[in-house]
Amino acid sequence: MKDEELKKSSEEQGTEEIKEEKVEETMEESQENKEAAEDSENAEASENDEAEAKDDENAAEDDETVKLKEKYEAEIADLKDKYTRLYAEFDNFRKRTEKEKIQNFDFGAREVIEKLLPVVDNFERALGTVEKEDEEDAFTKGVQGIYKQIEKLFEDLQVKAIKAEGEKFDPNLHNAVMTDTESDVEEDTVTQDLQKGYTYKDQVIRHSMVKVKK
């Protein structure tokens, strides 16, 4: 009987030990799970912190990029404005220089033409006195050839004789030095061109000296 009781007691003790072991194992597993959960939470929190830090870093980089972009865009706009102004100034200078060059050329050409006009007048007077029988003379032909060269030169330079005889008197083109009271033409009509007037590029360089009906 005692043996059975001892056996039973031994079995009960063993069972209790097993239960205690299982409890300890369960507690250990629970502790391990708890620690694992804490580790997981810590890891997740660490990852979140890293992500937030990275986001902050990216945001800072984005702000810096935006600032740099705005800075460079402002510098480009400023350089573009300076270039536009410089180009406009250069273009104005070029046009002004070209205009002055043309004006200087025209001024010089005008002076030369004014000095040539008396020579042309003399050629015309000389040719006007040539008799018909002398028109085929070599000297006369030579004078006529020179006169034609002058006419071609004037044409190339846009020098034109002013129309006078038979035209309405125009003080911008004509200079009345005599009056005509005998002709039956309309009043203020030019009846005689006493000296040819000329224009250079449509600007008068010498007025025509004329007789006008009054």
Kinemage of the C-alpha trace (Angstrom):
@kinemage 1
@onewidth
@group {chain A} dominant
@subgroup {mainchain}
@vectorlist {calphas} color= white
{ca met a 1} P 0.000 0.000 0.000
{ca lys a 2} L 2.760 2.300 0.834
{ca asp a 3} L 4.455 1.476 -2.418
{ca glu a 4} L 1.345 2.389 -4.298
{ca glu a 5} L 1.032 5.638 -2.411
{ca leu a 6} L 4.652 6.417 -3.022
{ca lys a 7} L 4.220 5.574 -6.669
{ca lys a 8} L 1.126 7.746 -6.875
{ca ser a 9} L 2.838 10.523 -5.018
{ca ser a 10} L 5.817 10.228 -7.318
{ca glu a 11} L 3.559 10.359 -10.361
{ca glu a 12} L 1.715 13.369 -9.014
{ca gln a 13} L 4.977 15.097 -8.276
{ca gly a 14} L 6.213 14.331 -11.752
{ca thr a 15} L 3.030 15.698 -13.231
{ca glu a 16} L 3.395 18.847 -11.194
{ca glu a 17} L 6.978 19.206 -12.320
{ca ile a 18} L 5.868 18.771 -15.917
{ca lys a 19} L 3.163 21.370 -15.396
{ca glu a 20} L 5.660 23.716 -13.819
{ca glu a 21} L 8.017 23.155 -16.717
{ca lys a 22} L 5.225 23.872 -19.194
{ca val a 23} L 4.282 26.985 -17.278
{ca glu a 24} L 7.889 28.077 -17.271
{ca glu a 25} L 8.147 27.319 -20.982
{ca thr a 26} L 4.944 29.244 -21.629
{ca met a 27} L 6.221 32.135 -19.585
{ca glu a 28} L 9.532 32.008 -21.406
{ca glu a 29} L 7.746 31.908 -24.760
{ca ser a 30} L 5.531 34.762 -23.652
{ca gln a 31} L 8.576 36.724 -22.558
{ca glu a 32} L 10.317 35.941 -25.835
{ca asn a 33} L 7.229 36.984 -27.807
{ca lys a 34} L 7.000 40.126 -25.751
{ca glu a 35} L 10.670 40.881 -26.337
{ca ala a 36} L 10.251 40.098 -30.043
{ca ala a 37} L 7.234 42.385 -30.209
{ca glu a 38} L 9.193 45.101 -28.428
{ca asp a 39} L 12.108 44.570 -30.776
{ca ser a 40} L 9.691 44.736 -33.736
{ca glu a 41} L 8.126 47.910 -32.376
{ca asn a 42} L 11.545 49.394 -31.729
{ca ala a 43} L 12.679 48.429 -35.223
{ca glu a 44} L 9.502 49.884 -36.739
{ca ala a 45} L 9.905 53.051 -34.684
{ca ser a 46} L 13.524 53.254 -35.776
{ca glu a 47} L 12.477 52.784 -39.388
{ca asn a 48} L 9.816 55.468 -38.966
{ca asp a 49} L 12.371 57.800 -37.422
{ca glu a 50} L 14.772 57.113 -40.277
{ca ala a 51} L 11.987 57.661 -42.813
{ca glu a 52} L 10.998 60.927 -41.143
{ca ala a 53} L 14.614 62.024 -41.029
{ca lys a 54} L 15.000 61.106 -44.705
{ca asp a 55} L 11.796 62.975 -45.552
{ca asp a 56} L 13.096 66.006 -43.668
{ca glu a 57} L 16.410 65.684 -45.498
{ca asn a 58} L 14.623 65.366 -48.862
{ca ala a 59} L 12.424 68.344 -48.001
{ca ala a 60} L 15.517 70.361 -47.108
{ca glu a 61} L 17.154 69.292 -50.359
{ca asp a 62} L 13.991 70.228 -52.297
{ca asp a 63} L 13.945 73.656 -50.646
{ca glu a 64} L 17.607 74.140 -51.508
{ca thr a 65} L 16.943 73.020 -55.091
{ca val a 66} L 14.032 75.435 -55.407
{ca lys a 67} L 16.147 78.277 -54.022
{ca leu a 68} L 19.010 77.464 -56.399
{ca lys a 69} L 16.583 77.238 -59.331
{ca glu a 70} L 15.037 80.591 -58.456
{ca lys a 71} L 18.512 82.099 -58.067
{ca tyr a 72} L 19.719 80.779 -61.442
{ca glu a 73} L 16.486 81.811 -63.166
{ca ala a 74} L 16.875 85.331 -61.757
{ca glu a 75} L 20.500 85.456 -62.928
{ca ile a 76} L 19.508 84.189 -66.398
{ca ala a 77} L 16.710 86.779 -66.606
{ca asp a 78} L 19.150 89.510 -65.574
{ca leu a 79} L 21.731 88.394 -68.155
{ca lys a 80} L 19.027 88.173 -70.824
{ca asp a 81} L 17.878 91.699 -69.986
{ca lys a 82} L 21.458 92.986 -70.166
{ca tyr a 83} L 21.986 91.194 -73.490
{ca thr a 84} L 18.751 92.625 -74.915
{ca arg a 85} L 19.701 96.142 -73.830
{ca leu a 86} L 23.259 95.756 -75.158
{ca tyr a 87} L 22.000 94.387 -78.492
{ca ala a 88} L 19.475 97.238 -78.789
{ca glu a 89} L 22.196 99.799 -78.055
{ca phe a 90} L 24.530 98.185 -80.589
{ca asp a 91} L 21.763 98.043 -83.205
{ca asn a 92} L 20.939 101.707 -82.607
{ca phe a 93} L 24.649 102.561 -82.841
{ca arg a 94} L 24.943 100.599 -86.094
{ca lys a 95} L 21.895 102.320 -87.600
{ca arg a 96} L 23.083 105.729 -86.411
{ca thr a 97} L 26.560 105.112 -87.838
{ca glu a 98} L 25.114 103.906 -91.133
{ca lys a 99} L 22.851 106.945 -91.309
{ca glu a 100} L 25.756 109.302 -90.539
{ca lys a 101} L 27.863 107.551 -93.173
{ca ile a 102} L 25.127 108.056 -95.791
{ca gln a 103} L 24.652 111.677 -94.706
{ca asn a 104} L 28.398 112.327 -94.919
{ca phe a 105} L 28.519 110.731 -98.366
{ca asp a 106} L 25.495 112.741 -99.509
{ca phe a 107} L 27.020 115.925 -98.125
{ca gly a 108} L 30.294 115.275 -99.968
{ca ala a 109} L 28.479 114.275 -103.167
{ca arg a 110} L 26.309 117.388 -102.971
{ca glu a 111} L 29.381 119.617 -102.712
{ca val a 112} L 30.981 117.934 -105.742
{ca ile a 113} L 27.760 118.183 -107.774
{ca glu a 114} L 27.351 121.872 -106.916
{ca lys a 115} L 30.900 122.507 -108.204
{ca leu a 116} L 30.205 120.509 -111.371
{ca leu a 117} L 27.027 122.412 -112.272
{ca pro a 118} L 28.830 125.500 -113.668
{ca val a 119} L 30.927 123.136 -115.819
{ca val a 120} L 27.740 121.509 -117.130
{ca asp a 121} L 26.299 124.981 -117.808
{ca asn a 122} L 29.350 125.850 -119.882
{ca phe a 123} L 29.126 122.604 -121.848
{ca glu a 124} L 25.479 123.357 -122.653
{ca arg a 125} L 26.280 126.922 -123.690
{ca ala a 126} L 29.122 125.709 -125.892
{ca leu a 127} L 26.984 123.034 -127.542
{ca gly a 128} L 24.186 125.592 -127.990
{ca thr a 129} L 26.450 127.767 -130.147
{ca val a 130} L 27.539 124.976 -132.508
{ca glu a 131} L 26.441 125.612 -136.070
{ca lys a 132} L 24.632 122.851 -137.933
{ca glu a 133} L 27.481 122.360 -140.404
{ca asp a 134} L 29.898 121.874 -137.484
{ca glu a 135} L 27.897 119.160 -135.693
{ca glu a 136} L 29.914 116.369 -137.344
{ca asp a 137} L 33.204 118.022 -136.478
{ca ala a 138} L 35.559 115.830 -134.416
{ca phe a 139} L 35.976 118.497 -131.751
{ca thr a 140} L 32.230 118.967 -131.450
{ca lys a 141} L 31.704 115.207 -131.193
{ca gly a 142} L 34.368 115.057 -128.477
{ca val a 143} L 32.595 117.764 -126.457
{ca gln a 144} L 29.265 115.979 -126.926
{ca gly a 145} L 30.844 112.709 -125.722
{ca ile a 146} L 32.136 114.359 -122.530
{ca tyr a 147} L 28.741 115.961 -121.928
{ca lys a 148} L 27.009 112.566 -122.278
{ca gln a 149} L 29.416 111.097 -119.727
{ca ile a 150} L 28.445 113.836 -117.280
{ca glu a 151} L 24.752 113.153 -117.952
{ca lys a 152} L 25.322 109.428 -117.233
{ca leu a 153} L 27.192 110.314 -114.034
{ca phe a 154} L 24.305 112.520 -112.894
{ca glu a 155} L 21.819 109.753 -113.686
{ca asp a 156} L 23.793 107.231 -111.592
{ca leu a 157} L 23.965 109.705 -108.695
{ca gln a 158} L 20.217 110.434 -108.933
{ca val a 159} L 20.844 114.006 -110.039
{ca lys a 160} L 17.915 115.314 -112.087
{ca ala a 161} L 17.224 118.557 -113.921
{ca ile a 162} L 14.192 120.452 -112.606
{ca lys a 163} L 11.357 120.897 -115.080
{ca ala a 164} L 10.661 124.602 -115.522
{ca glu a 165} L 9.459 125.950 -118.871
{ca gly a 166} L 5.691 125.505 -119.243
{ca glu a 167} L 5.334 124.436 -115.585
{ca lys a 168} L 3.432 126.260 -112.845
{ca phe a 169} L 5.803 128.416 -110.825
{ca asp a 170} L 6.878 126.638 -107.645
{ca pro a 171} L 9.004 128.649 -105.191
{ca asn a 172} L 10.379 125.377 -103.811
{ca leu a 173} L 11.901 124.618 -107.221
{ca his a 174} L 12.078 127.887 -109.122
{ca asn a 175} L 13.695 131.245 -108.568
{ca ala a 176} L 11.865 133.993 -110.510
{ca val a 177} L 14.398 136.545 -111.757
{ca met a 178} L 12.303 138.023 -114.597
{ca thr a 179} L 8.618 138.595 -115.352
{ca asp a 180} L 6.837 138.083 -118.655
{ca thr a 181} L 3.941 140.433 -119.440
{ca glu a 182} L 3.650 139.661 -123.144
{ca ser a 183} L 3.005 135.921 -123.335
{ca asp a 184} L -0.597 134.763 -123.532
{ca val a 185} L -0.080 131.820 -121.152
{ca glu a 186} L -1.749 131.445 -117.773
{ca glu a 187} L -0.453 133.665 -114.991
{ca asp a 188} L 2.361 132.246 -112.825
{ca thr a 189} L 3.478 129.976 -115.647
{ca val a 190} L 7.229 129.684 -116.295
{ca thr a 191} L 7.826 130.968 -119.805
{ca gln a 192} L 11.624 130.593 -119.942
{ca asp a 193} L 14.259 128.560 -118.123
{ca leu a 194} L 17.237 130.896 -117.850
{ca gln a 195} L 19.425 128.481 -115.858
{ca lys a 196} L 18.695 124.847 -115.127
{ca gly a 197} L 18.017 123.833 -111.590
{ca tyr a 198} L 18.885 120.382 -110.213
{ca thr a 199} L 17.849 117.992 -107.447
{ca tyr a 200} L 19.974 115.369 -105.749
{ca lys a 201} L 17.941 112.450 -104.393
{ca asp a 202} L 14.820 114.626 -104.666
{ca gln a 203} L 16.440 117.471 -102.687
{ca val a 204} L 17.047 120.783 -104.441
{ca ile a 205} L 20.728 121.630 -104.795
{ca arg a 206} L 20.107 124.549 -107.160
{ca his a 207} L 16.853 126.312 -107.988
{ca ser a 208} L 15.959 127.016 -111.595
{ca met a 209} L 16.343 130.670 -112.608
{ca val a 210} L 13.198 131.422 -114.585
{ca lys a 211} L 10.997 134.051 -116.242
{ca val a 212} L 7.405 133.967 -115.017
{ca lys a 213} L 4.183 135.252 -116.603
{ca lys a 214} L 2.592 138.067 -114.617
